[in-house]
Amino acid sequence: MTLYIIDGYNVLHALMESRGRGEELTPIDLERERERLVDRVASYMAGTSDRAIAVFDSKRARLERSEAASRNVEVYFGSFSRSADTIIERVAYQLRRDETVIVVSSDYVLQQTVFSPSQGRFPVVRRSSAQFVAELQSNVRAISSTKTGPGNAHRVEDRVASETLERLRKLRDDLEENGA
């Protein structure tokens, strides 16, 4: 099992840049984009035993854990005394003894701190925000291109066996003839 520790706003900015949206966001837009990112991470983790912790900086007075976004994705908001970077450093050091940890951030100072020589059984692996965004986008394309993906088979008749569909059509025609 692998734990992804995600520098939330760092990845969010990389995602927006990849979509050509580098402008400043209103607080409402920022919240919506943050929720979309967490949903994408949950989709990326779905069907695996991996899990993720997305950490966002906040102006709140204390560290706060949001409700789990999914079975294997948790969201934390930093505080005045504990920035997202501090939380990421602590979690990476604590958990690398038990599982492989991938820290997703392009923050140079954070990388230098977290990726010092490993003390645990498992390494801390670096993944840049741009690399992770590319993986998220690839995951979305893979899901939407599959036969059962959300982009396909929106109509019932596209998903029903042909003989069942024919029987349903006959039933409909019979009901229309009898005035029902």
Phi, psi and omega in degrees: 000142181240140176252124174264124173252116191249124173284094194306305183289329177298314179290321179301316179294321177296321178295317180294321177296322180293336178265003179077024180242086180261003184286167177290147180252148171287162178303324179292316178297320181298317179296317179297317179294322178297317178296321178297320179297314180298320177298319179295320178296318178298319177296320180296324181277341184302139178079007177238169174267000178288160177220165183222148171236115176263128184240128181239143173291153181210161177258019180283159183285337181220159177300138182223135176258128177277165174302151178299133180287330177202185182303326186234024176227124176244153181235131177237146174244130180292192181214184177301318186271342180229104178285167177303319180299318179297317179297315180300314179302311183297313182296317180300315180292321182290320190265350182289352174282336187254337184200164175290133181244129174247118178262122182256107179192150173250011179285114186298315181296317178299317179300315180298324180285312186286327187263027172292167183311136187290136176258343185262182178288329184251147179280159168262122184257141179265138172223123180290159179299319180296319177298316182293320177299319177298321178294318177299315181294322176296320178297317179298316179297319180295319179294316184286343180265352179283158180301324183263006181293168184295342181278353185236161172054054177279337182265145181300317183296341176282343184248356184260143178302146186300320180291325176293319178299318179296318178295321178294320177298317179297318178298315178302314180297319179296319179293321178295321179295324183272003177076021182273000000 
